[in-house]
């Protein structure tokens, strides 16, 4: 059973101003704002449509002013101070209640799956008389990454076809289609186009332009009697699709779809926090509508095309994030077919022995500057095969895996190559950030970590061991050579990475400045992976040190507080934020590897391991309601930062909840 998340105005003097809601459509599109109704980010709006390349994601319906027409001719805004009663998230779908002159009005938002369409519904609760609403849409069509100060296109125009309305802004931009549904008597008043200057305070906090124009063609007016729901439909879909998805039926379909998601998850994920995260997981699994050729190829092979959005609001799909998230998002949730499709899709993307690091917004081609995503691919595939026993998919991908290892042994892009002397994997190229600690501002790579990084070599050893076993199972004689290389890497790792003076692992060896003793969480992967590279006698020392220096209620710090580069807060403009991104900032996803390693040292203490996840019980009602943020400040009160909903944060907490219960 999924818990209902409720936020009341009595919970906090201004709880609604710092919390955000998110609804997604399975294409990468979404709707989102603060629960107070304010749009405070460039990414906020009621319809952010995911469109084919090169358009990418476009903010189509930026805002919606809602007011009640009083009998004396005045209007009262729904979002004036004091009107808000409460916000509720039920099976992942948001609704609000407002009080105006003793009337209780409920607002709801949903997006039909796989459609660039938003339904915004309004109904009266518990009153005999009708109420008349005014709904004024505001627009400034722009890509989600564009500054809010981007000027309005000169060509905005409204056309009407009966009760169907279209807003256009020139031939290079999509059409926004608007229609009222559900209650009779809706009218539209075109007032010549009004302009409003909007403040975006979160953009200002982040060091960006924070003031921009919005345009409105007029407003809808509709009487809402008791028992009727008036719905504004906003879409880029064609009219026949809009007409086919009646709001009442679409909401029933979507509610039932979400309940089925919980029912098909593993038993331990069907109630409480885990069930909430099953629904959160759904927001990240998408069909990348812009990559038409990939969709056609997948269909020709009998697959559907799926990928994983790394986070909302601004990330696209990233290879590393997808591979780390795959078990939690698709296997723990029972969506194993989609896990297979994601793995097969990324296998097709392999180039020069690498999977893509990320796909830029609105682009069909990936960027490949990553040293670890491809090694995480081995891990994700292994978890999938362990869950499903699907040896056919393994056999299909096995030649790609051999090609990947061959490229790593011989050397591939960005200086990624196994050292022939010690078998360890080195990486690094001027101007590139290749590990997960990948912050870069202009030409400044904040944490370059060139050389032999500790988690890269833990993943390298794990990949070699996996490939050796898979080749052995297939009767391939190359297996023994790969196994020997794995053993060489293991021996070298334990000789080179152990910092005897400090009693834990170096973060990088053979770096630009020698061996780096910075205390970071990366070393936990030397224990947490299925094939741990670190000698067992040293596990307890590393786990204890990480627990005492890095563990917080919301994940692991990215750098120990005693280190000179430690930053306690992630705040300010881009340079200030990126300077802190991996220099102390807490990452929620790291709780997964930590719990894996901790349970290897304390195998009988599952209740204490469950306690490491207790903080996430409350965080789903903060920041991004119903989800888990990307990062948190490194010191109390551990303020949520970054993306309000992050795939690997959700995935790793969910995976651990299922693992501990099992």
C-alpha positions in Angstrom: 0.0 0.0 0.0 1.3 3.4 -0.9 1.3 6.0 1.8 -0.4 9.3 1.1 2.0 12.3 1.5 0.2 15.3 2.8 1.6 18.8 3.4 -0.6 21.2 5.4 -0.2 25.0 5.8 -0.2 24.2 9.6 3.0 22.1 9.3 5.2 25.1 8.9 4.8 28.8 8.5 5.5 28.6 4.8 6.0 24.9 3.9 4.6 25.2 0.4 7.2 27.8 -0.8 10.3 25.5 -0.5 8.7 22.2 -1.7 8.2 21.2 -5.3 5.9 18.8 -7.1 6.7 16.8 -10.3 4.5 14.8 -12.7 6.1 13.1 -15.7 4.9 11.6 -18.9 7.3 8.7 -19.7 8.9 10.6 -22.6 11.1 12.9 -20.5 8.5 15.6 -20.4 7.0 16.8 -17.2 5.0 19.4 -15.2 6.4 20.9 -12.1 6.3 24.0 -9.8 6.3 24.8 -6.1 3.4 23.5 -4.1 2.5 27.1 -3.4 1.8 27.5 -7.1 4.8 29.8 -7.8 7.2 29.2 -10.7 10.6 29.8 -9.3 12.9 28.0 -11.7 13.4 28.1 -15.5 12.3 24.5 -15.5 8.9 25.1 -13.9 5.7 24.9 -15.9 2.5 22.9 -16.5 3.7 21.4 -19.7 7.3 20.8 -20.6 7.0 18.7 -23.8 9.6 16.2 -24.9 9.9 16.5 -28.7 12.0 14.9 -31.4 15.6 16.2 -32.0 16.7 18.9 -32.4 14.0 20.5 -30.3 14.4 18.5 -27.1 12.3 19.6 -24.1 10.4 22.8 -24.6 8.5 24.8 -21.9 5.1 25.2 -23.5 2.7 26.2 -20.7 4.8 28.2 -18.2 2.1 29.2 -15.8 -1.6 29.3 -15.1 -3.3 32.0 -13.1 -6.5 30.8 -11.4 -9.1 33.1 -9.9 -12.7 32.9 -8.6 -15.2 35.3 -10.0 -17.2 36.8 -7.1 -20.9 37.8 -7.3 -19.9 41.5 -7.0 -17.7 41.3 -10.1 -14.4 41.1 -8.3 -12.0 38.2 -8.6 -10.0 36.4 -5.9 -6.7 34.6 -6.9 -6.4 31.0 -5.8 -2.8 31.5 -4.9 -3.1 34.6 -2.7 -1.5 34.2 0.7 -3.7 32.3 3.1 -5.8 30.4 0.5 -3.7 27.2 0.6 -5.1 24.5 2.8 -3.1 21.4 1.9 -1.3 19.4 -0.7 -1.7 15.7 -1.2 0.3 13.2 -3.2 -1.8 10.0 -3.8 -0.3 7.2 -5.9 2.2 9.8 -7.0 -0.4 12.2 -8.3 -0.7 15.7 -6.8 -3.8 17.6 -5.6 -4.3 20.8 -3.7 -7.1 22.3 -1.6 -7.8 26.0 -1.4 -10.2 28.1 0.7 -11.8 31.1 -1.0 -14.7 32.9 0.8 -15.7 29.6 2.5 -15.5 27.6 -0.7 -13.1 24.7 -0.8 -11.7 24.2 -4.3 -9.5 21.2 -5.3 -6.9 21.4 -8.0 -5.3 18.3 -9.5 -2.6 17.7 -12.2 -1.8 14.6 -14.2 -0.1 13.7 -17.5 -1.4 10.7 -19.5 1.5 8.3 -20.0 3.6 8.6 -23.2 1.8 11.9 -24.2 2.9 15.5 -24.2 -0.3 16.5 -22.5 -1.3 17.9 -19.1 -4.8 17.8 -17.5 -5.3 20.4 -14.8 -8.6 19.7 -13.0 -10.7 21.9 -10.7 -13.7 20.8 -8.5 -15.8 22.0 -5.6 -15.7 20.1 -2.4 -18.8 19.9 -0.2 -20.9 22.9 -1.3 -24.3 23.3 -2.9 -23.6 26.3 -5.1 -21.5 26.6 -8.2 -18.4 28.7 -8.6 -17.1 30.4 -11.7 -13.4 30.2 -12.4 -11.0 32.2 -14.6 -8.0 30.4 -16.0 -5.3 32.5 -17.7 -2.5 30.6 -19.4 1.0 32.3 -19.7 3.6 31.2 -22.2 7.1 31.8 -23.4 8.1 28.8 -25.5 11.8 28.0 -24.9 14.1 25.1 -24.4 14.3 24.1 -20.8 18.0 25.1 -20.5 17.4 28.6 -22.0 17.5 31.6 -19.6 14.2 32.9 -18.3 15.2 36.3 -19.7 14.9 35.0 -23.2 12.7 37.6 -25.0 9.2 36.8 -26.3 9.0 35.8 -29.9 7.3 38.5 -31.9 5.0 36.1 -33.6 2.8 34.8 -30.8 -0.8 34.3 -32.0 -4.0 32.7 -30.9 -6.4 30.9 -33.2 -9.7 29.4 -32.3 -11.7 26.5 -33.8 -14.9 26.2 -31.8 -13.8 25.2 -28.3 -10.3 24.3 -29.5 -7.5 27.0 -29.2 -4.0 27.0 -30.5 -1.1 29.3 -29.5 1.7 29.5 -32.1 5.0 31.3 -32.1 6.5 30.7 -35.6 7.4 27.7 -37.8 10.3 26.5 -35.7 8.4 26.0 -32.5 5.6 23.5 -31.6 1.9 24.5 -31.3 0.3 24.6 -27.9 -3.2 23.3 -28.0 -5.7 24.3 -25.2 -9.2 23.1 -24.5 -11.6 23.1 -21.5 -13.4 19.8 -20.8 -15.8 18.4 -18.2 -18.3 21.2 -17.5 -20.6 23.0 -19.9 -20.5 26.7 -20.8 -16.8 27.4 -21.0 -15.9 30.6 -22.9 -12.6 32.3 -23.8 -12.0 36.0 -23.7 -9.2 37.1 -25.9 -7.9 40.4 -24.5 -5.3 41.3 -27.2 -2.4 39.6 -25.4 -1.1 40.7 -22.1 2.5 40.6 -20.9 3.8 39.9 -17.4 7.3 40.1 -16.0 8.0 37.2 -13.8 10.5 36.8 -11.0 12.3 33.4 -10.6 14.0 33.5 -7.1 15.6 30.1 -7.4 17.3 31.1 -10.6 18.7 34.2 -8.7 20.0 32.0 -5.9 21.8 29.9 -8.5 23.5 32.9 -10.1 21.4 33.1 -13.3 19.1 35.7 -14.9 16.0 35.8 -12.7 13.5 38.0 -14.5 11.7 37.2 -17.7 8.6 37.9 -19.8 5.5 35.7 -20.2 2.6 36.3 -22.6 -1.1 35.5 -22.3 -3.6 35.6 -25.1 -6.6 35.8 -22.7 -8.5 33.7 -20.2 -11.0 30.9 -20.0 -14.1 31.3 -17.9 -16.1 28.3 -16.7 -18.8 27.6 -14.2 -18.1 24.6 -12.0 -21.2 23.1 -10.3 -21.0 20.7 -7.4 -20.1 17.2 -8.7 -18.4 18.4 -11.8 -14.6 18.6 -12.6 -13.5 21.3 -15.0 -10.3 20.4 -16.7 -7.9 22.5 -18.8 -6.1 20.4 -21.3 -2.7 21.6 -22.5 -0.9 19.6 -25.2 1.3 19.5 -28.2 -0.4 16.3 -29.4 -2.8 16.5 -32.4 -6.4 17.2 -31.7 -7.6 13.7 -32.4 -5.3 12.4 -29.6 -6.5 15.1 -27.2 -10.1 14.3 -27.9 -9.5 10.6 -27.4 -8.1 11.0 -23.9 -11.1 12.3 -21.9 -9.8 13.6 -18.6 -12.0 11.4 -16.4 -11.0 8.2 -18.2 -7.3 9.3 -18.5 -7.1 9.8 -14.8 -8.7 6.4 -14.1 -6.2 4.8 -16.5 -3.2 6.5 -14.9 -4.3 5.8 -11.4 -4.8 2.1 -12.2 -1.4 2.0 -14.1 0.3 3.3 -11.0 -1.4 0.8 -8.7 -0.2 -2.0 -11.1 3.3 -0.7 -10.8 3.3 -1.2 -7.0 1.6 -4.6 -7.4 4.2 -5.9 -9.8 7.1 -4.8 -7.6 9.0 -7.2 -5.4 7.0 -8.0 -2.2 9.2 -5.9 0.0 8.5 -2.9 -2.2 4.8 -2.8 -2.0 4.2 -0.7 1.0 5.5 2.3 2.9 8.6 4.2 1.7 9.5 1.5 -0.8 6.1 1.7 -2.5 6.4 5.4 -2.8 9.8 5.0 -4.4 8.4 2.4 -6.8 6.2 5.2 -8.1 9.1 7.7 -8.1 11.1 5.2 -10.1 8.5 5.3 -12.9 9.4 9.0 -13.6 12.9 8.1 -14.7 12.1 5.2 -17.1 11.3 6.8 -20.4 11.0 6.3 -24.2 13.5 8.9 -25.6 11.1 10.3 -28.2 13.8 12.3 -29.9 15.8 9.3 -30.9 13.6 8.0 -33.7 16.2 5.7 -35.3 16.8 4.0 -32.0 13.1 3.4 -31.5 12.8 1.9 -35.0 15.8 -0.3 -34.5 14.4 -1.6 -31.1 11.1 -2.4 -32.6 12.7 -4.3 -35.5 14.4 -6.5 -32.8 11.2 -7.1 -30.9 12.1 -4.6 -28.1 10.7 -1.4 -26.9 13.1 1.6 -26.6 13.7 2.6 -23.0 16.4 4.6 -21.2 16.8 6.3 -17.8 16.6 10.0 -17.2 19.3 10.8 -14.6 17.3 13.5 -12.8 14.7 16.2 -12.9 14.6 18.9 -13.9 17.6 19.3 -16.1 19.4 16.0 -16.7 19.0 13.8 -19.8 20.0 10.1 -19.8 23.5 9.4 -18.6 25.2 6.0 -19.1 26.7 5.9 -15.6 23.5 6.9 -13.8 21.5 4.4 -15.9 23.7 1.5 -15.1 23.9 2.3 -11.4 20.1 2.8 -11.3 19.1 -0.2 -13.3 18.7 -2.7 -10.5 16.7 -0.4 -8.3 14.5 1.1 -11.0 13.7 -2.0 -13.1 14.6 -5.2 -11.1 13.4 -4.3 -7.6 10.2 -2.9 -9.3 9.5 -6.0 -11.3 10.0 -4.2 -14.6 12.6 -6.7 -15.9 11.7 -6.4 -19.6 12.4 -2.7 -19.5 15.7 -3.5 -17.8 16.6 -5.8 -20.7 15.6 -3.1 -23.2 17.8 -0.6 -21.5 20.8 -2.9 -21.5 20.3 -3.9 -25.1 20.0 -0.3 -26.2 23.2 0.7 -24.5 25.0 -2.3 -26.0 24.1 -0.8 -29.4 25.7 2.5 -28.4 29.1 0.9 -27.6 31.9 2.8 -29.5 35.6 2.3 -29.1 34.9 0.1 -26.1 32.8 2.7 -24.3 29.1 3.4 -23.7 27.9 7.0 -23.8 28.5 9.2 -20.8 25.4 11.2 -21.7 23.1 12.5 -24.5 22.9 16.2 -24.8 19.4 17.8 -24.7 17.8 17.5 -28.1 20.6 15.4 -29.6 20.6 11.9 -31.1 24.3 11.3 -30.6 25.9 10.6 -27.2 29.1 11.9 -25.7 31.6 9.3 -24.6 33.9 11.0 -22.0 33.5 8.5 -19.2 35.9 6.0 -17.6 33.4 4.2 -15.4 30.0 4.0 -17.1 31.1 1.1 -19.3 32.4 -0.8 -16.3 29.1 -0.2 -14.5 27.4 -1.7 -17.6 29.0 -5.1 -16.7 27.7 -4.8 -13.1 24.1 -3.9 -14.3 24.1 -6.8 -16.8 25.3 -9.2 -14.1 22.5 -8.1 -11.7 20.0 -8.5 -14.5 21.2 -12.0 -15.4 21.2 -13.0 -11.7 17.6 -11.7 -11.3 16.2 -13.2 -14.5 18.4 -16.1 -15.6 18.2 -14.6 -19.1 21.3 -16.2 -20.7 20.0 -15.3 -24.2 20.5 -11.6 -23.6 23.9 -12.3 -22.0 24.9 -14.3 -25.1 23.8 -11.6 -27.4 25.8 -8.9 -25.6 28.9 -11.1 -24.8 30.8 -10.2 -28.0 30.3 -6.5 -27.1 31.8 -7.1 -23.6 34.8 -8.8 -25.1 35.3 -5.9 -27.4 35.0 -3.5 -24.5 37.7 -5.3 -22.5 40.0 -5.5 -25.6 39.8 -1.7 -26.0 40.5 -1.1 -22.4 43.6 -3.4 -22.5 44.9 -1.9 -25.7 43.9 1.6 -24.9 40.9 3.7 -26.0 39.8 7.3 -25.9 40.6 9.8 -23.2 43.7 8.0 -22.0 41.7 5.0 -20.8 44.1 2.0 -20.8 45.2 -0.9 -18.6 48.8 -0.5 -17.4 50.7 -3.5 -18.9 53.0 -3.6 -15.8 50.5 -3.8 -13.0 47.2 -4.5 -14.8 45.5 -1.5 -13.2 43.3 0.8 -15.3 44.5 4.4 -15.8 42.4 7.2 -17.3 42.7 10.9 -17.9 42.9 13.5 -20.7 43.5 17.2 -20.5 40.2 19.1 -20.0 38.0 16.1 -19.4 36.3 14.8 -16.3 36.0 11.1 -16.7 34.9 9.7 -13.3 31.6 10.3 -11.5 33.2 13.2 -9.7 32.8 15.2 -12.9 32.3 18.9 -12.1 33.7 21.3 -14.6 33.3 25.1 -14.9 34.6 26.4 -18.2 38.1 25.0 -18.5 38.4 24.2 -14.8 38.0 20.5 -14.0 37.3 20.6 -10.2 38.3 17.1 -9.3 40.2 15.7 -12.3 41.5 12.5 -10.6 43.7 11.6 -13.5 45.7 8.4 -13.0 44.4 5.2 -11.4 41.3 6.0 -9.5 40.2 3.7 -6.7 36.6 3.0 -7.8 37.6 2.7 -11.4 39.9 -0.1 -10.5 37.4 -1.8 -8.2 34.9 -1.7 -11.2 37.7 -2.9 -13.6 38.4 -5.9 -11.4 34.7 -6.7 -11.0 34.2 -6.5 -14.8 37.2 -8.8 -15.5 35.9 -11.4 -13.0 32.4 -11.3 -14.5 33.7 -11.6 -18.1 36.0 -14.5 -17.1 33.1 -16.4 -15.6 30.7 -15.7 -18.5 33.4 -16.8 -21.0 34.0 -19.9 -19.0 30.3 -20.7 -19.0 30.3 -20.3 -22.7 33.3 -22.6 -23.2 35.5 -19.8 -24.5 39.2 -20.4 -24.0 39.8 -16.6 -23.6 38.3 -17.0 -20.1 41.6 -18.0 -18.4 43.5 -15.1 -19.9 40.9 -12.7 -18.5 41.0 -14.4 -15.1 44.8 -14.0 -15.0 44.5 -10.4 -15.8 41.9 -10.0 -13.0 44.3 -11.6 -10.5 47.1 -9.4 -11.6 44.9 -6.3 -11.1 43.8 -7.6 -7.6 47.3 -8.1 -6.4 48.5 -4.7 -7.7 45.5 -3.0 -6.2 46.1 -4.3 -2.7 49.8 -3.4 -3.0 49.4 0.1 -4.5 46.2 1.5 -3.0 46.5 0.6 0.7 47.7 3.7 2.6 49.4 2.0 5.6 50.0 5.3 7.3 46.4 6.3 7.5 44.7 2.9 7.4 42.5 3.3 4.4 42.7 3.5 0.6 44.3 6.1 -1.6 41.7 7.8 -3.8 44.1 7.9 -6.8 47.5 6.4 -7.4 50.0 7.4 -10.1 48.1 10.7 -10.4 49.5 14.0 -11.8 50.7 14.8 -8.3 51.5 11.3 -7.2 49.2 9.3 -4.9 46.2 11.2 -3.5 45.3 10.3 0.1 42.1 12.4 0.2 39.5 10.6 2.2 36.6 10.1 -0.2 33.7 7.5 -0.4 35.0 6.0 -3.7 37.0 3.4 -1.7 33.8 1.8 -0.5 33.4 0.2 -4.0 36.5 -1.9 -3.4 34.3 -3.8 -0.9 30.7 -3.3 -2.0 30.8 -4.9 -5.5 30.0 -8.6 -6.0 33.7 -9.3 -6.7 35.5 -7.1 -4.1 39.0 -6.2 -5.1 40.2 -5.3 -1.6 41.6 -8.1 0.7 39.0 -9.1 3.2 41.3 -8.4 6.2 41.1 -4.7 5.4 37.3 -4.4 4.9 36.4 -3.5 8.5 39.0 -0.7 8.7 37.7 0.9 5.5 34.0 0.5 6.4 34.5 1.9 9.9 36.4 4.9 8.6 33.8 5.7 6.0 31.0 5.3 8.6 32.6 7.7 11.1 33.9 10.3 8.6 31.4 10.3 5.8 28.0 8.8 6.8 25.0 11.2 7.2 21.3 10.5 7.4 21.0 11.0 3.6 24.1 9.3 2.1 27.8 9.8 2.2 29.9 12.9 2.1 32.0 13.2 -1.0 35.0 14.4 1.1 35.8 14.1 4.8 35.4 17.3 6.8 39.0 17.4 7.9 40.2 17.6 4.3 41.4 21.2 3.3 39.1 21.3 0.3 36.0 20.4 2.2 32.9 22.6 1.5 30.0 22.3 4.0 27.3 23.9 1.7 26.3 23.5 -1.9 25.0 27.0 -2.7 25.6 30.1 -4.8 26.4 30.6 -8.5 27.6 27.8 -10.8 31.3 28.2 -9.9 30.6 28.1 -6.1 28.3 25.1 -6.5 30.6 23.1 -8.7 33.4 23.8 -6.3 31.4 22.1 -3.6 29.7 19.4 -5.8 32.2 16.6 -4.9 34.1 18.4 -2.1 32.0 17.4 0.8 28.4 17.5 -0.6 26.4 14.5 0.4 25.3 12.1 -2.3 22.3 9.9 -1.6 23.2 7.2 -4.1 26.3 6.3 -2.1 24.1 4.9 0.7 23.7 1.8 -1.6 27.4 0.8 -1.9 27.9 1.7 1.8 25.2 -0.6 3.0 26.4 -3.4 0.6 29.9 -3.0 2.1 28.7 -2.6 5.7 26.6 -5.8 5.5 29.7 -7.7 4.3 31.4 -6.7 7.6 28.2 -7.0 9.7 26.2 -9.7 8.0 23.8 -10.3 10.9 22.9 -6.7 11.6 20.1 -6.0 9.1 18.1 -3.9 11.5 21.0 -1.5 12.0 21.5 -1.4 8.2 17.8 -0.5 7.9 18.4 2.4 10.3 20.9 3.9 7.8 17.8 4.5 5.5 15.6 6.1 8.2 16.3 9.6 7.1 14.8 9.0 3.7 11.4 8.3 5.4 11.0 12.1 5.9 12.9 13.4 3.0 10.2 12.3 0.5 8.0 15.0 1.9 10.8 17.7 1.4 12.2 19.3 -1.7 10.8 17.0 -4.5 7.6 15.6 -2.9 7.5 11.8 -3.3 11.1 11.5 -4.5 14.7 11.9 -3.3 17.0 14.7 -4.2 20.3 14.4 -5.9 22.5 15.8 -3.1 22.4 17.4 0.4 24.6 19.8 2.2 27.4 18.2 4.1 26.5 19.5 7.5 23.2 19.8 9.5 20.4 20.4 8.6 21.6 18.6 5.5 19.5 20.8 3.2 18.4 19.0 0.0 20.1 20.4 -3.1 20.5 19.8 -6.8 17.9 17.9 -8.8 14.7 17.5 -6.8 14.3 13.9 -8.1 17.4 11.9 -8.9 17.3 8.4 -10.5 20.2 6.8 -8.6 19.1 8.3 -5.3 15.7 6.7 -5.6 17.1 3.5 -7.1 19.8 2.8 -4.5 17.5 3.5 -1.5 14.8 1.3 -3.0 17.3 -1.5 -3.8 18.6 -1.4 -0.3 15.1 -1.5 1.2 14.4 -4.6 -0.8 17.8 -6.2 -0.1 17.5 -5.7 3.7 14.0 -7.1 3.8 15.0 -10.1 1.9 
